Amino acid sequence: MSSCSTSSSTTTTADHGTGETTISAVHADIIQTHILTRLDGHTLAACACASSQLQVLSSEDKLWQKICTATWPSINDPRVSHLISTFPAGHRSFFSYSFPILDHRQPSKHSSDKYSSSLILTTELISCVDIYYKDVLILSKTREMETVTGWFLCSPFRVDLLDPKESVSTPILHGGEEDDTWLKDLEENLSMSWILIDPERKRAVNLSSRRAVTVERHWLAGDVQARFSLIMGGDQRSGMELVKWEVVVTCGGEEELQVREVSLHVEDMEGRGLSGRDSLVILQEAVEKGKRKRGIVNEGKVRYLEFVERKRELKFMKLRREKVLDMACLALGITIFLSFWGFILFR
């Protein structure tokens, strides 16, 4: 009897006299155990805005930890897992940094020299990489690298996930040498994330377009190369309007594909590789000032195609300027030549 009476009282309080049951009528344990655990990260974040009760319940770190580890198995690495627990809001902060697409295409007005001292705070970066084919995990790995050595700061930025002789087998069957349909299938079904974590600042950023922007064969080796890219604003003072962070996944094999190489590098609009110092300055600017949004499925490819088109325009403008300069030099040379012989003949 008392149990029924209590339940009736709870429901009446939740109805507020309107005859409609609100979410507060449901026990908190039921919401947290049977409802919130079934939501993805984006929906869970939206629930937090619905009511103060849901905001409290959806802030539980275990919920976000489950979502993060399911999305990015590579963060199960003990050191990475502990590091994420030190973020301001734990796994919820990590998700908010890593899941949305980073949108920062405004060139920086600061030079890398001005911010070189601030880079000392970042002594290392941790890469967490996960590659899927048709939502089946085929590779998951972490890689740590120091960022304070002279070699890193002055050399072109590049991270190799696999060791030179290392390869990872996949269930993907080879489609033949001239099968364009198979390459299109890879472009549509391969997905990946490359999350770069800054342990010092407790920040993270996903540098992958999620879906491949291009899948093609290497012209010499014949291996399949899938490219994932993220376009960012560059350094305006250095003439870099935009830069491209690009992950190249190289696969080979006769029957089943093997992942033979996974690398990350940065290049400007002229195809030049950026140094570690310049790359960190641009990355720091983007992480601190860039916006994060969910984005459309193919937004990464749209940005990539815009980058390629802008790169083509700049190349055309450069060639036109060089042609005008060549014509001016030629005209000047002819003028000097005629003036010289005119002086000789008519003096």
Contacts in CASP RR format, 6 or more apart in sequence:
PFRMAT RR
TARGET T0000
AUTHOR 0000-0000-0000
METHOD contacts of the structure
MODEL  1
MSSCSTSSSTTTTADHGTGETTISAVHADIIQTHILTRLDGHTLAACACA
SSQLQVLSSEDKLWQKICTATWPSINDPRVSHLISTFPAGHRSFFSYSFP
ILDHRQPSKHSSDKYSSSLILTTELISCVDIYYKDVLILSKTREMETVTG
WFLCSPFRVDLLDPKESVSTPILHGGEEDDTWLKDLEENLSMSWILIDPE
RKRAVNLSSRRAVTVERHWLAGDVQARFSLIMGGDQRSGMELVKWEVVVT
CGGEEELQVREVSLHVEDMEGRGLSGRDSLVILQEAVEKGKRKRGIVNEG
KVRYLEFVERKRELKFMKLRREKVLDMACLALGITIFLSFWGFILFR
10 25 0 8 1.000
11 21 0 8 1.000
11 25 0 8 1.000
13 24 0 8 1.000
14 21 0 8 1.000
14 22 0 8 1.000
14 24 0 8 1.000
14 25 0 8 1.000
15 21 0 8 1.000
15 22 0 8 1.000
15 25 0 8 1.000
16 22 0 8 1.000
23 31 0 8 1.000
23 50 0 8 1.000
23 51 0 8 1.000
23 53 0 8 1.000
23 54 0 8 1.000
24 51 0 8 1.000
24 53 0 8 1.000
26 35 0 8 1.000
28 53 0 8 1.000
28 57 0 8 1.000
31 54 0 8 1.000
31 57 0 8 1.000
32 57 0 8 1.000
32 60 0 8 1.000
32 63 0 8 1.000
36 44 0 8 1.000
36 47 0 8 1.000
36 57 0 8 1.000
36 58 0 8 1.000
36 60 0 8 1.000
36 63 0 8 1.000
37 63 0 8 1.000
37 66 0 8 1.000
39 47 0 8 1.000
40 67 0 8 1.000
41 64 0 8 1.000
41 67 0 8 1.000
41 95 0 8 1.000
41 99 0 8 1.000
42 99 0 8 1.000
42 294 0 8 1.000
44 58 0 8 1.000
44 63 0 8 1.000
44 64 0 8 1.000
44 67 0 8 1.000
45 58 0 8 1.000
45 95 0 8 1.000
45 96 0 8 1.000
47 54 0 8 1.000
47 58 0 8 1.000
48 54 0 8 1.000
48 55 0 8 1.000
48 58 0 8 1.000
48 59 0 8 1.000
49 55 0 8 1.000
59 89 0 8 1.000
59 92 0 8 1.000
61 85 0 8 1.000
61 89 0 8 1.000
61 90 0 8 1.000
61 91 0 8 1.000
61 92 0 8 1.000
64 90 0 8 1.000
64 91 0 8 1.000
64 92 0 8 1.000
64 94 0 8 1.000
64 95 0 8 1.000
65 91 0 8 1.000
67 91 0 8 1.000
67 95 0 8 1.000
68 75 0 8 1.000
68 84 0 8 1.000
68 91 0 8 1.000
68 94 0 8 1.000
68 95 0 8 1.000
68 98 0 8 1.000
69 75 0 8 1.000
69 76 0 8 1.000
71 95 0 8 1.000
71 99 0 8 1.000
71 130 0 8 1.000
71 193 0 8 1.000
72 98 0 8 1.000
72 128 0 8 1.000
72 130 0 8 1.000
72 193 0 8 1.000
72 195 0 8 1.000
73 130 0 8 1.000
73 137 0 8 1.000
73 140 0 8 1.000
74 80 0 8 1.000
74 128 0 8 1.000
74 129 0 8 1.000
74 130 0 8 1.000
74 140 0 8 1.000
74 141 0 8 1.000
74 142 0 8 1.000
74 195 0 8 1.000
75 81 0 8 1.000
75 84 0 8 1.000
75 94 0 8 1.000
75 128 0 8 1.000
75 195 0 8 1.000
77 128 0 8 1.000
77 142 0 8 1.000
79 126 0 8 1.000
80 126 0 8 1.000
80 128 0 8 1.000
80 142 0 8 1.000
80 197 0 8 1.000
83 126 0 8 1.000
83 197 0 8 1.000
83 199 0 8 1.000
84 90 0 8 1.000
84 91 0 8 1.000
84 94 0 8 1.000
85 91 0 8 1.000
86 202 0 8 1.000
87 93 0 8 1.000
87 94 0 8 1.000
87 202 0 8 1.000
88 202 0 8 1.000
89 96 0 8 1.000
93 202 0 8 1.000
94 204 0 8 1.000
96 292 0 8 1.000
97 203 0 8 1.000
97 204 0 8 1.000
97 205 0 8 1.000
97 206 0 8 1.000
97 292 0 8 1.000
98 193 0 8 1.000
98 195 0 8 1.000
98 204 0 8 1.000
98 205 0 8 1.000
98 206 0 8 1.000
99 206 0 8 1.000
100 292 0 8 1.000
100 293 0 8 1.000
100 294 0 8 1.000
100 295 0 8 1.000
101 206 0 8 1.000
101 230 0 8 1.000
101 292 0 8 1.000
101 293 0 8 1.000
101 294 0 8 1.000
101 295 0 8 1.000
101 299 0 8 1.000
101 300 0 8 1.000
102 205 0 8 1.000
102 206 0 8 1.000
102 230 0 8 1.000
102 232 0 8 1.000
102 286 0 8 1.000
102 287 0 8 1.000
102 290 0 8 1.000
102 291 0 8 1.000
102 292 0 8 1.000
103 290 0 8 1.000
103 291 0 8 1.000
103 292 0 8 1.000
103 293 0 8 1.000
104 232 0 8 1.000
104 233 0 8 1.000
104 285 0 8 1.000
104 286 0 8 1.000
104 289 0 8 1.000
104 290 0 8 1.000
104 291 0 8 1.000
105 231 0 8 1.000
105 232 0 8 1.000
105 233 0 8 1.000
105 242 0 8 1.000
105 303 0 8 1.000
106 233 0 8 1.000
106 289 0 8 1.000
107 233 0 8 1.000
107 234 0 8 1.000
107 235 0 8 1.000
107 236 0 8 1.000
107 239 0 8 1.000
107 240 0 8 1.000
107 241 0 8 1.000
107 242 0 8 1.000
108 233 0 8 1.000
108 234 0 8 1.000
108 235 0 8 1.000
108 236 0 8 1.000
108 237 0 8 1.000
108 281 0 8 1.000
108 282 0 8 1.000
108 285 0 8 1.000
109 236 0 8 1.000
109 237 0 8 1.000
110 235 0 8 1.000
110 237 0 8 1.000
110 281 0 8 1.000
110 285 0 8 1.000
111 235 0 8 1.000
111 237 0 8 1.000
111 238 0 8 1.000
112 235 0 8 1.000
112 238 0 8 1.000
112 277 0 8 1.000
112 278 0 8 1.000
112 281 0 8 1.000
115 281 0 8 1.000
115 284 0 8 1.000
116 277 0 8 1.000
116 281 0 8 1.000
118 284 0 8 1.000
119 147 0 8 1.000
119 148 0 8 1.000
119 153 0 8 1.000
119 277 0 8 1.000
119 280 0 8 1.000
119 281 0 8 1.000
119 284 0 8 1.000
120 148 0 8 1.000
121 200 0 8 1.000
121 201 0 8 1.000
122 147 0 8 1.000
122 148 0 8 1.000
122 198 0 8 1.000
122 200 0 8 1.000
122 201 0 8 1.000
122 280 0 8 1.000
122 284 0 8 1.000
123 146 0 8 1.000
123 147 0 8 1.000
123 148 0 8 1.000
123 199 0 8 1.000
123 200 0 8 1.000
124 144 0 8 1.000
124 145 0 8 1.000
124 146 0 8 1.000
124 147 0 8 1.000
124 148 0 8 1.000
124 199 0 8 1.000
125 144 0 8 1.000
125 145 0 8 1.000
125 147 0 8 1.000
125 196 0 8 1.000
125 197 0 8 1.000
125 198 0 8 1.000
126 142 0 8 1.000
126 143 0 8 1.000
126 144 0 8 1.000
126 196 0 8 1.000
126 197 0 8 1.000
126 199 0 8 1.000
127 142 0 8 1.000
127 143 0 8 1.000
127 144 0 8 1.000
127 145 0 8 1.000
127 159 0 8 1.000
127 161 0 8 1.000
127 194 0 8 1.000
127 195 0 8 1.000
127 196 0 8 1.000
127 197 0 8 1.000
127 264 0 8 1.000
128 142 0 8 1.000
128 193 0 8 1.000
128 194 0 8 1.000
128 195 0 8 1.000
128 197 0 8 1.000
129 139 0 8 1.000
129 140 0 8 1.000
129 141 0 8 1.000
129 142 0 8 1.000
129 143 0 8 1.000
129 161 0 8 1.000
129 192 0 8 1.000
129 193 0 8 1.000
129 194 0 8 1.000
129 195 0 8 1.000
129 262 0 8 1.000
130 137 0 8 1.000
130 139 0 8 1.000
130 140 0 8 1.000
130 192 0 8 1.000
130 193 0 8 1.000
131 137 0 8 1.000
131 138 0 8 1.000
131 139 0 8 1.000
131 140 0 8 1.000
131 190 0 8 1.000
131 191 0 8 1.000
131 192 0 8 1.000
131 249 0 8 1.000
131 259 0 8 1.000
131 262 0 8 1.000
132 138 0 8 1.000
132 190 0 8 1.000
132 191 0 8 1.000
132 192 0 8 1.000
133 170 0 8 1.000
133 171 0 8 1.000
133 172 0 8 1.000
133 186 0 8 1.000
133 189 0 8 1.000
133 190 0 8 1.000
133 191 0 8 1.000
134 189 0 8 1.000
135 191 0 8 1.000
136 171 0 8 1.000
138 168 0 8 1.000
138 170 0 8 1.000
138 171 0 8 1.000
138 172 0 8 1.000
138 259 0 8 1.000
139 168 0 8 1.000
139 170 0 8 1.000
139 259 0 8 1.000
139 262 0 8 1.000
141 161 0 8 1.000
141 162 0 8 1.000
143 159 0 8 1.000
143 160 0 8 1.000
143 161 0 8 1.000
145 152 0 8 1.000
145 159 0 8 1.000
146 152 0 8 1.000
147 153 0 8 1.000
147 276 0 8 1.000
147 280 0 8 1.000
152 276 0 8 1.000
153 275 0 8 1.000
153 276 0 8 1.000
153 277 0 8 1.000
154 275 0 8 1.000
154 276 0 8 1.000
154 277 0 8 1.000
155 275 0 8 1.000
155 276 0 8 1.000
156 265 0 8 1.000
156 273 0 8 1.000
156 274 0 8 1.000
156 275 0 8 1.000
156 276 0 8 1.000
157 264 0 8 1.000
157 265 0 8 1.000
157 266 0 8 1.000
157 273 0 8 1.000
157 274 0 8 1.000
157 275 0 8 1.000
157 276 0 8 1.000
157 278 0 8 1.000
157 279 0 8 1.000
158 263 0 8 1.000
158 264 0 8 1.000
158 265 0 8 1.000
159 263 0 8 1.000
159 264 0 8 1.000
159 265 0 8 1.000
160 261 0 8 1.000
160 262 0 8 1.000
160 263 0 8 1.000
161 262 0 8 1.000
161 263 0 8 1.000
161 264 0 8 1.000
162 168 0 8 1.000
162 259 0 8 1.000
162 260 0 8 1.000
162 261 0 8 1.000
162 262 0 8 1.000
167 258 0 8 1.000
167 259 0 8 1.000
167 260 0 8 1.000
168 258 0 8 1.000
168 259 0 8 1.000
169 256 0 8 1.000
169 258 0 8 1.000
170 251 0 8 1.000
170 256 0 8 1.000
170 257 0 8 1.000
170 258 0 8 1.000
170 259 0 8 1.000
171 256 0 8 1.000
172 186 0 8 1.000
172 251 0 8 1.000
172 256 0 8 1.000
172 257 0 8 1.000
173 255 0 8 1.000
173 256 0 8 1.000
173 257 0 8 1.000
174 252 0 8 1.000
174 253 0 8 1.000
174 254 0 8 1.000
174 255 0 8 1.000
174 256 0 8 1.000
174 257 0 8 1.000
175 182 0 8 1.000
176 182 0 8 1.000
183 215 0 8 1.000
183 216 0 8 1.000
183 217 0 8 1.000
183 224 0 8 1.000
184 215 0 8 1.000
186 212 0 8 1.000
186 215 0 8 1.000
186 224 0 8 1.000
186 226 0 8 1.000
187 211 0 8 1.000
187 212 0 8 1.000
187 214 0 8 1.000
187 215 0 8 1.000
187 226 0 8 1.000
188 211 0 8 1.000
190 211 0 8 1.000
190 212 0 8 1.000
190 215 0 8 1.000
190 226 0 8 1.000
190 249 0 8 1.000
191 210 0 8 1.000
191 211 0 8 1.000
191 212 0 8 1.000
192 208 0 8 1.000
192 210 0 8 1.000
192 228 0 8 1.000
192 247 0 8 1.000
192 249 0 8 1.000
193 206 0 8 1.000
193 208 0 8 1.000
193 210 0 8 1.000
194 206 0 8 1.000
194 207 0 8 1.000
194 208 0 8 1.000
194 228 0 8 1.000
194 247 0 8 1.000
194 264 0 8 1.000
195 204 0 8 1.000
195 205 0 8 1.000
195 206 0 8 1.000
195 207 0 8 1.000
196 204 0 8 1.000
196 205 0 8 1.000
196 206 0 8 1.000
196 207 0 8 1.000
196 283 0 8 1.000
197 203 0 8 1.000
197 204 0 8 1.000
198 204 0 8 1.000
198 287 0 8 1.000
203 287 0 8 1.000
205 283 0 8 1.000
205 286 0 8 1.000
205 287 0 8 1.000
206 230 0 8 1.000
207 230 0 8 1.000
207 245 0 8 1.000
207 247 0 8 1.000
207 264 0 8 1.000
208 228 0 8 1.000
208 230 0 8 1.000
208 247 0 8 1.000
209 228 0 8 1.000
209 229 0 8 1.000
209 230 0 8 1.000
209 299 0 8 1.000
209 300 0 8 1.000
209 301 0 8 1.000
209 303 0 8 1.000
209 304 0 8 1.000
210 228 0 8 1.000
210 300 0 8 1.000
211 228 0 8 1.000
211 297 0 8 1.000
211 298 0 8 1.000
211 300 0 8 1.000
211 301 0 8 1.000
212 226 0 8 1.000
212 227 0 8 1.000
212 228 0 8 1.000
212 249 0 8 1.000
213 227 0 8 1.000
213 228 0 8 1.000
213 229 0 8 1.000
213 300 0 8 1.000
213 301 0 8 1.000
213 304 0 8 1.000
213 305 0 8 1.000
214 226 0 8 1.000
214 227 0 8 1.000
214 304 0 8 1.000
215 224 0 8 1.000
215 225 0 8 1.000
215 226 0 8 1.000
215 227 0 8 1.000
216 224 0 8 1.000
216 225 0 8 1.000
217 223 0 8 1.000
217 224 0 8 1.000
217 225 0 8 1.000
218 224 0 8 1.000
218 225 0 8 1.000
218 250 0 8 1.000
223 250 0 8 1.000
223 251 0 8 1.000
223 252 0 8 1.000
223 260 0 8 1.000
224 250 0 8 1.000
224 251 0 8 1.000
224 252 0 8 1.000
224 257 0 8 1.000
225 248 0 8 1.000
225 249 0 8 1.000
225 250 0 8 1.000
225 251 0 8 1.000
226 248 0 8 1.000
226 249 0 8 1.000
226 251 0 8 1.000
227 246 0 8 1.000
227 247 0 8 1.000
227 248 0 8 1.000
227 249 0 8 1.000
228 246 0 8 1.000
228 247 0 8 1.000
228 249 0 8 1.000
229 244 0 8 1.000
229 245 0 8 1.000
229 246 0 8 1.000
229 247 0 8 1.000
229 300 0 8 1.000
229 303 0 8 1.000
229 304 0 8 1.000
229 307 0 8 1.000
230 244 0 8 1.000
230 245 0 8 1.000
230 300 0 8 1.000
230 303 0 8 1.000
231 242 0 8 1.000
231 243 0 8 1.000
231 244 0 8 1.000
231 245 0 8 1.000
231 300 0 8 1.000
231 303 0 8 1.000
231 304 0 8 1.000
231 306 0 8 1.000
231 307 0 8 1.000
232 242 0 8 1.000
232 243 0 8 1.000
232 244 0 8 1.000
232 245 0 8 1.000
232 282 0 8 1.000
232 283 0 8 1.000
232 286 0 8 1.000
233 240 0 8 1.000
233 241 0 8 1.000
233 242 0 8 1.000
233 243 0 8 1.000
233 282 0 8 1.000
233 286 0 8 1.000
234 240 0 8 1.000
234 241 0 8 1.000
234 242 0 8 1.000
234 243 0 8 1.000
234 268 0 8 1.000
234 282 0 8 1.000
235 278 0 8 1.000
235 281 0 8 1.000
235 282 0 8 1.000
238 278 0 8 1.000
240 268 0 8 1.000
240 269 0 8 1.000
240 274 0 8 1.000
241 269 0 8 1.000
241 310 0 8 1.000
241 314 0 8 1.000
242 268 0 8 1.000
242 269 0 8 1.000
242 307 0 8 1.000
242 310 0 8 1.000
243 266 0 8 1.000
243 267 0 8 1.000
243 268 0 8 1.000
243 269 0 8 1.000
243 274 0 8 1.000
243 282 0 8 1.000
244 266 0 8 1.000
244 267 0 8 1.000
244 268 0 8 1.000
244 304 0 8 1.000
244 307 0 8 1.000
245 264 0 8 1.000
245 265 0 8 1.000
245 266 0 8 1.000
246 264 0 8 1.000
246 265 0 8 1.000
246 266 0 8 1.000
246 267 0 8 1.000
247 262 0 8 1.000
247 263 0 8 1.000
247 264 0 8 1.000
248 261 0 8 1.000
248 262 0 8 1.000
248 263 0 8 1.000
248 265 0 8 1.000
249 259 0 8 1.000
249 261 0 8 1.000
249 262 0 8 1.000
250 259 0 8 1.000
250 260 0 8 1.000
250 261 0 8 1.000
250 262 0 8 1.000
251 257 0 8 1.000
251 258 0 8 1.000
251 259 0 8 1.000
251 260 0 8 1.000
252 258 0 8 1.000
252 260 0 8 1.000
265 273 0 8 1.000
266 273 0 8 1.000
266 274 0 8 1.000
266 276 0 8 1.000
266 279 0 8 1.000
266 282 0 8 1.000
267 273 0 8 1.000
267 274 0 8 1.000
268 274 0 8 1.000
269 307 0 8 1.000
269 310 0 8 1.000
269 311 0 8 1.000
269 314 0 8 1.000
270 311 0 8 1.000
270 314 0 8 1.000
270 315 0 8 1.000
274 282 0 8 1.000
296 302 0 8 1.000
END
